[in-house]
Each structure stands twice: as C-alpha cells, then as structure tokens.
Amino acid sequence: MNLTIKKVTTNTFAKRRGLSWILIGLCYIMVGYTYQTTPFEPAPRGESALIDSLIQLSRETHRENHDEAYEYRLAQEAVDRALETNDTLLYARALDNLGLLYRYHQRYNEAIPFHRKAYDLVKDRRHVTPLYKMIFANNAGLAARYNEQFDLAVSYYLQALALAEKEQDLKNISIASNGLGNALSSIPDREEEALTYFERALKTEEQRNDSLGMAMNILSISDYYIKKKQHGKALKYLDRLMEINTKRNDLFGIAITNEFYGHAYLSEEKDLDKARRYYAEALRFYTKERDFLKSADILYSIGSLQEVLGKPTEALYYYDRSIRIADSLANKSLIMKNAYQIADIKEQQGDYETALQFYKRGNAFEDSINIARQKVQITALNSQYKLGQKESEIELLQKEKDLRKKKIANQEKKILVHRTYLLLLFVIAVFTAILIFIGQRNKKAKQEAEHKLIETEYERNMAQAEILISRMQINPHFISNSLNAIKLLIQKQEHKKAIQYLTAFSRFMRMVLEMPKNESISLEEELHLIRHYLFLEQKRFDQDFDFNIYIATDCNVAEIRIPPLLLQPFVENAIWHGLLPSDKSRKALDIDIYREPIDNKIVISIEDNGIGRKTAEQLKPDKTGRKSLGMKITQERILQFNKIGDCLLSMQIIDKKNGAGTKIILTLDNQEIGKVNNI
C-alpha cells in the first residue's frame, strides 16, 4: 500500500515539475548565453545618435538601476523618434530594444509583437546586414517560447537558423538550434527532434570552443534524458557539465548542476539519499547568494523528495518553508504549487479542514495567475493599438511635410516671378498692369485647376462607388452620404478637408473592393474593415461617438469564417438610428466577440446606448412600409450561408429596457476553429 502511494505521488510530482525544470535550466542560460542584444553601430550624427543613446541608456538603466518605468520611457522615446526618421533599420532596432525590456521583466506577451515587427521590417531589405535579421528572429523566437507559444517560436527560430547557415555564422547557428530544441521539447511527440537540435548546438559550441555555450546545451540534453528516464545517459552528461563548470569556476553553474543531479536521482526513485545531498548543496549556494526564488524552488523539490520517501511530516516542513519565501516574493506560481502539495498531504492525514484551506488558497492563486495573464494580454493589445496609431500619425505628418515642401518650392518660384515683375515696373507702367492682370489670371486658373482636380477625384470615387454598390449590394446610402459630404466640402472650397476625407474614404473602398470574392471571409478581415468604417463615421460626425472592439482570448478571429460585410449594416444602423439622434453625453458602440462556455458557440455582440428602435421609428417613420433593404439582404445572406457553411449562423435583436439602446446578437453554432491550443 505504501509503495502504491509513493508511485502516485511521484507521478503527480513529475507532471507539475515537467515544465518548471526547463525554466530552471533557462535561468542558467539567461546568465549570458541568450542575452544576445542588437550590436551598436558607430553612432551617426544628429537624431540617429540621440536614438542610439536612448537605446543604450535604457539598457544600462535596466542593468544598473533597474528602474522599470524609466527604462520603458527611454525605450518608448527611442521608438517614437526613430519612427519620425524614416530609417527602417533604426526603427526596427528601437522596437527590438523595447521588446527586450519587456522580456527582461517577464512580460513576454507584450515583447512578442515588438520583436516580430522588428524582424518583419528588415527581413526583405537587402541593404540590412543578415546579423540584424538573425538577432531579431532569435529574439522573437525566445519571447514566444517563454510565453509558451511554441509553434510561433519554432517558426522564427527556423528563419534565424536558415539565415545563420547561409552566412556560416556559428554563434547564431548554435543559438537558433538551442532555441529550437527548447521549443520542440515542450511540444508533445517532438522530443526526439528537439534532441537533434540540442546536439547540433553542442557540436557548434565545441567548434567555437565556447565553454558557457557547451554547458548550456549539455544541461538541456541531460534534462531530455531525465524526462526519458534514461538516467545513465543523464548522469553522464551531468558529470561532463560539472567538469566544465568547475574549470570555469562558475559557482552558479555548479549549483544548477547539483540541482539537476537531484532531479535525476529523484526521477529515478533510486539512491534518493544522493538526490537529497545534491539538493542540499544547491540550496546552500542559493541561500549564500541570497537567491530567494531559487532557494524556495529547491525547498519545494526537497519537499517532493520527502513525499517519495514516505515522510509526509518532513515534506510539510519543506513545503511550509518554500511557501513562506514565495509569499515574501509574491510568486503566485510557487505559492500555488506548494499549496496544492500541502493540501494533498493534509487530506491523506485526515485533516480535511486544513486541506480545504490550502486547496482554496492554491485555487485562488491559480485564478489570480489566469487573470494576470488576461491583463497582460489586454495591455499588449493596447500597446500595439497605440503604436499603430502613432505610425498612422507619422505617415500623415510625412505627407503634410512633403506637401509643405512643395508649397514652399512653388512659393519660391512665385517670388522669382514677382521680382521679375517689379523690375519690369521700372520699364513701363502699362506692361506692369498687363503683368498684374496675367498674374491674377494665373492664380484663378490654378484655383480652377485645383477645383477641377478634386472634382475629377470625386468623379473617380463615384465610379468606384458604383462598382462597390453593385458588388456588395448593401447600404449604398452610406457611400452616397459620404460622397455628398465630400461634395459639400468641395462646394465650400474646404479643399484640405475634402482631400483628407477622400483619402480615408478611398482606403475604405479599396479594402472592400480587394476583399476575396468568396462566400465567407475571416472575422479578422471583417473587423479590420469595420474599424476603418467606424473611423470614417467618427471623422464625418466630429467624434460624436466612441467605439470599442473586444476579442476574448479563446477566440482566434483569423480562423472564424462569416459572410463578407455581415457586421457593417448593424454597425451603421446603430450609429445612424441609435447614437446620432441621442442627446446623451457619452455615446458608445461596443463590439464583443467571445465563446460561450457551455455549448462552445461563437457570439458576436453589437451593442449601442442610443435611443432604441421604438424611439427611432417614432422620430423617422417609414411611410412606405418597406423594410430596410440592407437588413433584408443581410437576412437573405445569412440563410444562404447556413445552407453552404459548416456552421449555423443566427441573429437576435434585443431592445434594451427604457429605450437604453439596441443589442444585436449573432451566434455561430458548431464553430470548432479558433480554439486556444493549450500545449
């Protein structure tokens, strides 16, 4: 009976410790091997030199003072300034630097988009040296791996490896191979493939004679054999690792080697006294160096060892020490693990009240960790949104800057002409009068030409609008109203505003025209178009309403299929018939996409706080009695989609109480795609 209990405890321990062993080993890696940052080029003059200084200062602040808020402020200023320079490589370096700072503070979800964007900016640029491309790709892979997005990590590591092989860059071949090994080792049924990359990285480091790199890969290989319960091979590699670290006089490396010796003997459940001695030696070093997090983790491992030995009282003693340190560090993950282990032991001892208390505590911290992850994801989305806004602003500013240059050039030409006119005034007054008349006529002709140019652009957009209406057959009055607004601006001779609105409107139409001619598109594409549509409506009505789009973390909108332009009629109705007639101080339109927890349906909610349908009908009754053409077409398209699609799409209109607005519920049944893949 005791033997059976030990077996169960060991299996439970192995499941909870599987990923944490790798993360402990990665602490050793982060000491120096993966701390690969973008090398600084010789600082050019002017703005580029200032941006280089901001990047370097942000890293020095992290290393020396560790002022997180100040680090981010410096890095963000470097990004903003680099964006204004139109220097692609400089902007990519600034983005990569900001991603590194997020990664150093374990905010991996926020780091990933910055590394990815840096790499995407330079990957096809021939003038950018391959080293930058390898660095950005490896950093993107590392951030994705730490965030447990292993498939994404593998894709970037493979790109970095291909570049390194082409350049015969041994250092980056080793870094990419090691990253691939660590990412693949976390994906079920790909452990053997991971081993080949670890072995390749080790061979490369042996060619480079880099002892730290060799030590890192030997540690990864030994961990592989520990998991495979091939303890003889694991111990052989650990012996070699200890020899390397001893020669290097690397005390931290020796400590982590002792720790993995303990893991090996504990996993084997043989000669457990050796496991205890190795854990004790590692704990002695971590305690001496005041590395409290590592100390707490070792105490947890010793507690697990005592459980395997059938000593629950001693196990409780070590779990209690570990959870106390974890409490002082506010380490939720370690608190959760210790709480669950204590709860298990207390339950076996019959102390159900205490067991329940610790189980609740562990569960509370597990929920807290999940909430914290959601907040990080929301923060990451906000950061990406703000960056996108900034890029759009810079693009607009650049266009305005170019336009100012053209105007200055034209003005200089005019000045030259005027000087000529003044010289001629001294020759003959009559000729001067003729020149003044010609100048006025030229000015009028230029205005007429500008006006004609705008009218031509208007007519071209009108033609595109006719094509658009015939293609999508939905809401033609929106396009007509938009073009009428442009026409009104032209008649008022507010040419600048007309050009700005024409530009925004043209982009919207181009998106619709370029939309795939299929029965369905991804929800991601639809939301992208809706954002542009809402931007147009906000601009047209002087920011008279706000909108928010929320996407739940378990919904992959890139894989959810809906009919094209399904949401636009509902959004337009909400704005025109709900929000604009309202006299509320805050007018809001909310679009939520989430998955129902019970039946796994995808729900798209469009909600406004306008006047409601009944009030809208009273204000503007449809005297003809005809239904909205847009709504009728939308209902017919839903019916057609249900006939040919893999899922059923249904629609529900909810009138909120007391005329507080309208809510549209679109439900997709049996939509299996887009689920989160928990590896």
C-alpha positions in Angstrom: 0.0 0.0 0.0 2.8 2.4 0.8 4.5 1.5 -2.4 1.4 2.5 -4.3 1.1 5.8 -2.6 4.7 6.6 -3.5 4.1 5.9 -7.1 1.1 8.2 -7.3 3.0 11.0 -5.5 5.9 10.7 -7.9 3.7 10.8 -11.0 1.9 13.9 -9.6 5.2 15.5 -8.9 6.6 14.8 -12.3 3.6 16.3 -14.0 3.8 19.5 -12.0 7.5 19.8 -12.3 7.9 19.0 -16.0 8.0 22.5 -17.4 9.5 24.1 -14.3 12.7 22.0 -14.7 13.3 23.5 -18.1 12.6 27.0 -16.8 15.1 26.5 -14.0 17.7 25.4 -16.6 16.8 28.5 -18.6 17.8 30.7 -15.7 21.3 29.4 -16.3 21.0 30.2 -20.0 19.9 33.8 -19.2 23.1 34.4 -17.3 24.8 35.2 -20.5 24.2 32.9 -23.4 20.8 34.1 -24.6 21.4 37.7 -23.6 22.0 38.5 -27.2 21.2 42.1 -28.0 21.4 44.3 -31.0 25.0 45.5 -31.5 25.5 49.2 -31.7 26.7 50.7 -35.0 29.1 53.7 -34.9 26.7 56.5 -33.9 25.8 58.8 -36.8 25.3 62.5 -36.2 22.1 64.2 -35.3 18.9 62.4 -34.5 20.3 58.9 -35.1 23.0 59.4 -32.5 20.4 60.6 -30.0 18.2 57.5 -30.6 21.3 55.2 -30.2 22.0 56.9 -26.9 18.4 56.4 -25.7 18.6 52.7 -26.5 21.9 52.3 -24.7 20.7 54.3 -21.7 17.6 52.2 -21.3 19.7 49.0 -21.2 22.2 50.5 -18.8 19.3 51.6 -16.5 18.0 48.1 -16.5 21.4 46.6 -15.7 22.5 49.1 -13.0 19.4 50.8 -11.5 16.5 48.6 -12.6 14.0 51.4 -12.7 11.3 49.7 -14.8 9.2 52.8 -15.5 12.2 54.9 -16.5 13.5 52.1 -18.8 10.3 51.9 -20.7 10.1 55.7 -21.0 13.5 55.9 -22.5 12.9 52.9 -24.9 9.5 54.3 -26.0 11.0 57.7 -26.7 13.6 56.0 -28.9 10.8 54.2 -30.8 8.9 57.5 -31.3 11.9 59.4 -32.5 13.1 56.5 -34.8 9.7 56.4 -36.4 10.0 60.0 -37.4 13.4 59.5 -39.1 12.0 57.1 -41.8 15.1 55.0 -41.1 13.7 51.4 -41.3 16.7 49.7 -39.5 16.9 52.3 -36.8 13.1 52.0 -36.2 13.5 48.1 -36.1 16.3 48.4 -33.6 14.3 50.6 -31.3 11.3 48.2 -31.5 13.6 45.3 -30.7 15.1 47.1 -27.8 11.6 47.8 -26.3 10.7 44.1 -26.8 13.9 43.1 -24.9 13.0 45.3 -21.9 9.5 43.7 -21.8 11.1 40.3 -22.0 13.7 41.1 -19.2 10.7 41.9 -16.9 9.0 38.6 -17.9 6.2 40.4 -19.9 6.7 38.1 -22.8 3.2 38.6 -24.4 4.0 42.3 -24.8 7.5 41.6 -26.0 6.5 39.3 -28.9 4.8 41.9 -31.2 7.8 44.3 -31.0 10.4 41.6 -31.9 8.1 40.3 -34.7 7.6 43.8 -36.1 11.4 44.5 -36.0 12.1 41.3 -38.0 9.3 41.9 -40.5 10.6 45.4 -41.2 14.1 44.2 -42.2 13.7 40.6 -43.4 13.3 41.6 -47.1 15.7 44.6 -47.0 18.8 43.8 -49.0 20.8 46.6 -47.5 20.3 45.4 -43.9 23.1 43.1 -42.8 22.0 39.5 -42.1 23.2 39.7 -38.5 20.3 42.1 -37.6 17.8 39.8 -39.2 19.2 36.8 -37.2 19.1 38.7 -33.9 15.5 40.0 -34.4 14.3 36.5 -35.4 16.0 34.8 -32.5 14.6 37.4 -30.1 11.1 36.8 -31.5 11.5 33.1 -31.0 12.8 33.4 -27.5 9.9 35.7 -26.4 7.4 33.3 -27.9 9.0 30.3 -26.2 8.9 32.0 -22.8 5.2 32.8 -23.4 4.6 29.1 -24.3 3.7 29.9 -27.9 5.9 27.1 -29.1 4.7 26.8 -32.7 5.4 30.5 -33.2 8.8 30.2 -31.6 9.8 27.3 -33.9 8.8 29.3 -37.0 11.1 32.2 -36.0 14.0 30.0 -34.9 13.9 28.2 -38.2 14.1 31.5 -40.1 17.1 32.6 -37.9 18.7 29.2 -38.5 18.4 29.4 -42.3 20.0 32.9 -42.2 22.8 31.7 -39.9 23.5 28.7 -42.1 23.6 30.9 -45.2 26.1 33.2 -43.5 28.0 30.3 -41.8 27.5 32.2 -38.5 28.4 29.5 -35.9 27.2 31.6 -32.9 23.7 32.2 -34.4 23.5 28.6 -35.7 24.0 27.5 -32.1 21.6 30.0 -30.6 18.8 29.1 -33.1 19.4 25.3 -32.7 19.3 25.6 -28.9 16.1 27.6 -29.2 14.5 25.1 -31.5 15.5 22.3 -29.1 13.9 24.0 -26.1 10.7 24.9 -28.1 10.3 21.4 -29.6 10.9 19.7 -26.2 7.8 21.4 -24.9 5.6 20.1 -27.8 4.3 16.6 -27.4 5.8 13.9 -29.6 8.6 16.2 -30.8 11.2 15.5 -28.1 13.4 13.4 -30.4 13.6 16.2 -32.9 14.5 18.6 -30.1 17.4 16.3 -29.1 18.9 16.6 -32.6 18.9 20.4 -32.4 20.5 20.3 -28.9 23.2 18.0 -30.2 23.8 20.2 -33.2 24.1 23.3 -30.9 26.5 21.5 -28.7 28.7 20.4 -31.6 28.7 24.0 -32.9 29.8 25.4 -29.5 32.6 22.8 -29.4 33.8 24.1 -32.7 33.7 27.6 -31.2 35.3 26.4 -28.0 32.7 28.3 -26.0 32.5 26.6 -22.6 29.4 28.6 -21.5 27.5 27.6 -24.7 28.6 23.9 -24.3 27.4 24.0 -20.6 24.0 25.3 -21.6 23.4 22.7 -24.2 24.7 19.8 -22.1 22.2 20.9 -19.4 19.4 20.8 -21.9 20.5 17.3 -23.2 20.7 15.9 -19.6 17.2 17.3 -18.9 16.0 15.4 -22.0 17.3 12.1 -20.7 15.9 12.8 -17.2 12.5 13.1 -18.7 13.0 9.9 -20.8 14.1 8.2 -17.5 17.4 7.3 -19.2 19.3 8.1 -16.0 22.6 6.6 -17.0 23.0 9.0 -20.0 21.6 11.9 -18.0 24.3 11.4 -15.3 27.0 11.0 -17.9 26.1 14.5 -19.3 25.8 16.0 -15.9 29.3 14.7 -15.0 30.6 16.5 -18.1 28.7 19.6 -17.2 30.2 19.6 -13.6 33.7 19.3 -15.1 33.2 22.3 -17.4 31.7 24.5 -14.7 34.4 23.5 -12.3 37.1 24.5 -14.8 35.3 27.8 -15.4 34.9 28.4 -11.7 31.3 29.1 -12.4 29.7 28.8 -9.0 26.1 29.4 -10.3 26.7 26.7 -12.9 27.9 24.3 -10.3 24.8 25.0 -8.2 22.4 24.4 -11.0 24.3 21.2 -12.0 23.8 19.9 -8.4 20.2 20.8 -8.7 19.8 18.7 -11.8 21.7 15.8 -10.3 19.0 15.9 -7.6 16.3 16.0 -10.3 17.9 12.9 -12.0 18.1 10.8 -8.8 14.6 11.9 -7.7 13.1 11.0 -11.1 14.8 7.6 -11.0 13.5 7.0 -7.4 16.8 5.2 -6.7 19.6 6.3 -4.4 17.4 9.1 -3.1 19.9 10.0 -0.5 22.1 11.3 -3.3 19.2 13.4 -4.5 18.9 14.9 -1.0 22.7 15.7 -0.8 22.7 17.4 -4.2 19.6 19.4 -3.4 21.2 20.4 -0.1 24.4 21.5 -1.8 22.5 23.6 -4.4 20.3 25.1 -1.6 23.5 26.0 0.4 24.8 28.1 -2.6 21.4 29.8 -3.4 21.0 30.7 0.3 24.5 32.1 0.5 23.9 34.2 -2.6 20.5 35.3 -1.3 18.8 33.9 -4.4 15.5 33.5 -2.6 13.4 32.4 -5.6 15.8 29.5 -6.4 16.0 28.7 -2.7 12.2 28.4 -2.5 12.2 26.2 -5.6 14.8 23.9 -4.2 12.9 23.6 -0.9 9.8 22.6 -3.0 11.9 19.9 -4.7 13.2 18.6 -1.3 9.6 18.5 -0.1 8.7 16.4 -3.1 11.6 14.1 -2.3 10.4 13.6 1.3 7.0 12.6 -0.1 8.6 10.0 -2.3 10.5 8.7 0.8 7.1 8.4 2.6 7.8 11.2 5.1 4.8 13.5 4.8 5.7 15.4 8.0 9.2 16.3 6.7 7.6 17.2 3.4 5.2 19.6 5.0 8.2 21.2 6.8 9.9 22.0 3.4 6.7 23.0 1.7 6.0 25.4 4.5 9.5 27.0 4.2 9.1 27.2 0.5 5.6 28.8 0.6 6.8 31.4 3.2 9.5 32.6 0.9 7.2 32.5 -2.1 4.8 34.7 -0.1 7.5 37.2 0.6 8.4 37.3 -3.1 4.7 37.4 -4.1 5.5 34.5 -6.5 2.0 33.2 -7.3 3.0 30.2 -9.2 5.2 28.8 -6.4 2.6 29.6 -3.8 0.0 27.7 -5.9 2.3 24.6 -6.3 3.1 24.4 -2.5 -0.5 25.0 -1.5 -1.7 22.1 -3.6 1.0 19.8 -2.3 0.2 20.7 1.3 -3.5 20.2 0.6 -2.8 16.7 -0.7 -0.8 15.7 2.4 -3.3 17.1 4.8 -6.1 15.3 3.0 -4.1 12.0 3.3 -3.7 12.7 7.1 -7.4 13.2 7.5 -7.1 16.9 8.3 -9.7 17.9 5.8 -10.3 21.4 7.2 -6.7 22.4 6.7 -6.6 20.6 3.3 -9.6 22.6 2.1 -8.0 25.8 3.2 -4.8 25.2 1.3 -6.7 23.8 -1.7 -8.7 27.1 -1.8 -5.5 29.1 -1.5 -3.9 27.2 -4.4 -7.0 27.6 -6.5 -7.2 31.3 -5.7 -3.7 31.9 -6.8 -4.3 29.8 -10.0 -7.3 32.1 -10.8 -5.1 35.1 -10.0 -2.4 33.9 -12.4 -5.0 33.5 -15.2 -6.5 37.0 -14.5 -3.0 38.5 -14.5 -2.3 36.8 -17.9 -5.5 38.3 -19.3 -4.5 41.8 -18.1 -1.1 41.4 -19.7 -2.8 40.4 -23.0 -5.1 43.4 -22.8 -2.1 45.7 -22.1 -0.3 44.1 -25.1 -3.2 44.8 -27.4 -3.4 48.4 -26.2 0.3 48.9 -26.8 0.0 47.5 -30.3 -3.0 49.7 -31.0 -1.2 52.9 -29.7 1.8 52.0 -31.8 -0.4 51.6 -34.9 -2.0 55.0 -34.2 1.4 56.6 -33.9 2.6 55.1 -37.2 -0.6 56.4 -38.9 0.1 59.8 -37.5 3.7 59.8 -38.6 2.6 58.7 -42.1 0.1 61.6 -42.2 2.7 64.1 -40.9 5.2 62.9 -43.5 2.6 63.6 -46.3 1.9 67.0 -44.8 5.6 67.7 -44.6 6.0 66.8 -48.3 3.1 69.0 -49.2 4.6 71.9 -47.3 7.9 71.4 -49.2 6.0 71.6 -52.5 4.2 74.7 -51.4 7.5 76.3 -50.4 9.0 75.4 -53.7 6.0 76.9 -55.5 6.2 80.0 -53.3 9.9 80.5 -54.2 9.0 80.3 -57.9 6.3 82.9 -57.3 8.8 85.2 -55.6 11.1 84.9 -58.5 8.3 85.8 -60.9 7.3 88.7 -58.7 10.8 90.1 -58.7 10.8 90.0 -62.4 7.5 91.9 -62.4 9.0 94.6 -60.1 11.9 95.0 -62.5 9.6 95.4 -65.4 7.6 98.1 -63.5 10.5 100.4 -63.9 10.4 99.9 -67.6 6.8 100.6 -68.4 3.7 101.1 -66.2 1.4 99.7 -68.9 3.4 96.5 -69.2 3.3 96.2 -65.4 -0.5 96.5 -65.4 -0.6 93.7 -68.0 1.6 91.5 -65.9 -0.6 92.0 -62.8 -3.6 91.0 -64.9 -1.7 87.9 -66.1 -0.7 87.0 -62.5 -4.3 87.3 -61.3 -5.5 85.2 -64.2 -2.8 82.5 -63.5 -3.9 82.4 -59.8 -7.5 82.0 -60.8 -6.6 79.3 -63.3 -4.6 77.5 -60.6 -7.6 77.6 -58.3 -9.9 76.3 -61.1 -7.4 73.6 -61.9 -7.2 72.5 -58.2 -11.0 72.6 -58.0 -11.2 70.5 -61.3 -8.7 68.1 -59.9 -10.8 67.5 -56.8 -13.9 67.1 -58.9 -12.1 64.6 -61.1 -11.1 62.7 -57.9 -14.7 62.9 -56.8 -16.0 61.5 -60.1 -13.4 58.7 -59.9 -14.6 57.8 -56.4 -18.2 58.0 -57.6 -17.3 55.4 -60.3 -15.6 53.2 -57.7 -18.7 53.6 -55.5 -20.9 52.3 -58.3 -18.7 49.3 -58.7 -18.7 48.8 -54.9 -22.5 49.0 -54.6 -23.1 46.6 -57.5 -20.6 44.1 -55.9 -21.8 44.1 -52.3 -25.4 45.3 -52.8 -25.7 46.6 -49.3 -26.0 50.1 -47.7 -25.5 52.2 -50.8 -26.8 55.3 -48.9 -23.6 55.3 -46.7 -21.5 55.7 -49.8 -23.8 58.2 -51.2 -23.8 60.2 -48.0 -20.1 60.1 -47.8 -19.7 61.4 -51.3 -22.3 64.1 -50.6 -20.2 65.1 -47.6 -17.1 65.3 -49.9 -19.1 67.3 -52.4 -20.3 69.7 -49.7 -16.7 70.3 -48.7 -15.7 71.0 -52.3 -18.6 73.5 -52.7 -17.4 75.2 -49.5 -13.9 75.2 -51.1 -12.5 73.5 -47.9 -10.1 71.6 -50.2 -7.8 70.3 -47.5 -10.6 68.7 -45.5 -12.0 67.3 -48.7 -8.7 65.7 -49.7 -8.3 64.2 -46.2 -11.8 62.7 -46.3 -11.3 61.5 -49.8 -8.1 59.7 -48.8 -9.8 58.0 -45.9 -12.8 57.1 -48.0 -10.7 55.7 -50.8 -8.9 53.4 -48.4 -12.2 52.1 -47.1 -13.5 51.4 -50.6 -10.2 49.8 -51.7 -10.5 47.4 -48.7 -14.0 46.3 -49.8 -13.0 46.0 -53.4 -10.0 43.9 -52.6 -12.0 41.6 -50.3 -11.9 38.0 -51.5 -14.9 37.1 -53.8 -15.8 34.1 -51.6 -18.9 33.1 -49.7 -17.1 33.7 -46.5 -14.1 35.7 -45.1 -12.3 35.6 -41.7 -13.7 37.6 -38.8 -10.3 39.3 -38.6 -10.7 40.8 -42.1 -14.3 41.9 -41.3 -13.2 43.6 -38.0 -10.3 45.3 -39.9 -12.8 46.8 -42.3 -15.3 47.7 -39.6 -12.5 49.7 -37.8 -11.9 51.8 -40.9 -15.7 52.2 -41.4 -16.1 53.5 -37.8 -13.1 55.8 -38.2 -14.8 57.3 -41.3 -18.1 57.8 -39.4 -16.3 59.3 -36.4 -14.4 61.7 -38.7 -17.6 62.7 -40.6 -19.6 63.4 -37.3 -16.8 65.2 -35.4 -16.0 62.4 -32.9 -19.7 62.4 -31.8 -19.5 58.8 -30.5 -16.9 56.3 -29.1 -16.5 52.6 -30.1 -14.7 49.6 -28.6 -13.9 46.2 -30.0 -13.2 43.4 -27.5 -12.0 39.9 -28.6 -11.8 37.2 -26.0 -8.5 35.3 -25.6 -10.0 32.0 -26.6 -11.3 33.3 -30.0 -9.0 33.1 -32.9 -10.7 35.6 -35.2 -8.3 34.7 -38.1 -9.9 31.3 -38.4 -13.6 32.2 -37.7 -15.5 32.4 -41.1 -18.5 34.7 -41.7 -20.2 36.1 -44.8 -18.4 39.2 -46.1 -19.7 42.6 -44.9 -22.0 40.9 -42.3 -21.5 43.4 -39.5 -21.5 46.7 -41.4 -25.3 47.1 -41.7 -25.8 46.5 -38.0 -23.0 49.0 -37.1 -24.4 51.6 -39.5 -27.9 51.2 -38.0 -26.5 51.6 -34.5 -24.7 54.8 -35.4 -27.4 56.5 -37.6 -30.6 55.4 -35.9 -29.4 54.8 -32.3 -26.4 57.1 -31.4 -26.6 60.2 -33.6 -30.2 61.1 -32.6 -29.3 60.6 -28.9 -28.6 63.5 -26.6 -26.5 61.5 -24.1 -23.2 63.0 -23.1 -21.4 59.7 -23.9 -22.5 57.7 -27.0 -20.9 54.3 -27.2 -20.8 51.4 -29.6 -19.4 48.1 -28.2 -18.5 45.0 -30.3 -17.7 41.9 -28.3 -16.5 38.5 -29.6 -16.5 35.6 -27.2 -17.1 31.9 -26.8 -20.0 30.6 -24.7 -18.5 28.3 -22.0 -21.2 25.6 -22.1 -22.0 24.9 -25.8 -18.8 26.4 -27.3 -20.7 28.8 -29.6 -19.0 31.9 -31.0 -21.0 35.0 -30.1 -20.7 38.4 -31.8 -22.4 41.2 -29.8 -23.1 44.7 -31.3 -24.5 47.0 -28.6 -25.2 50.7 -28.5 -26.6 53.0 -25.8 -28.7 55.0 -28.3 -32.4 55.9 -28.4 -33.6 52.4 -29.2 -35.6 51.1 -32.2 -39.0 52.2 -31.0 -38.0 55.8 -30.5 -36.2 55.8 -33.8 -39.3 54.6 -35.6 -41.3 57.4 -34.0 -38.8 60.0 -35.0 -38.5 58.8 -38.6 -41.4 56.5 -39.5 -41.1 54.6 -42.8 -44.2 55.9 -44.6 -43.8 53.4 -47.4 -43.9 50.5 -45.0 -40.9 48.9 -46.7 -38.3 47.1 -44.7 -34.7 48.2 -44.7 -33.1 46.9 -47.9 -29.7 46.4 -46.0 -31.4 44.3 -43.3 -33.4 42.3 -45.8 -30.3 41.5 -47.8 -28.4 40.6 -44.7 -31.1 38.1 -43.6 -31.0 36.5 -47.0 -27.2 36.2 -46.9 -27.4 34.5 -43.5 -29.9 32.0 -44.9 -27.6 31.3 -47.9 -24.6 31.0 -45.6 -26.4 28.4 -43.4 -27.1 26.3 -46.5 -23.5 26.1 -47.7 -21.4 26.7 -44.5 -20.1 24.2 -41.9 -21.9 26.0 -39.1 -25.3 27.7 -38.4 -25.5 31.5 -38.1 -28.4 33.0 -36.2 -29.4 36.6 -35.4 -31.2 38.1 -32.4 -32.2 41.7 -31.9 -32.7 42.8 -28.3 -34.3 46.1 -27.3 -32.8 47.2 -24.1 -35.0 48.4 -21.3 -36.3 52.0 -21.1 -35.1 52.8 -24.6 -31.5 52.5 -23.5 -30.3 51.2 -26.8 -30.2 48.1 -29.0 -28.2 44.9 -28.9 -27.6 42.6 -31.9 -26.5 39.0 -31.1 -25.0 36.9 -33.9 -24.3 33.3 -32.9 -22.2 30.8 -34.8 -23.0 27.2 -33.8 -20.5 24.3 -34.0 -17.7 26.7 -34.8 -14.7 24.5 -33.8 -12.0 26.6 -35.3 -10.2 29.3 -33.4 -9.9 27.5 -30.1 -6.9 28.2 -27.9 -4.3 25.4 -28.2 -3.1 24.7 -24.7 0.3 23.0 -25.2 
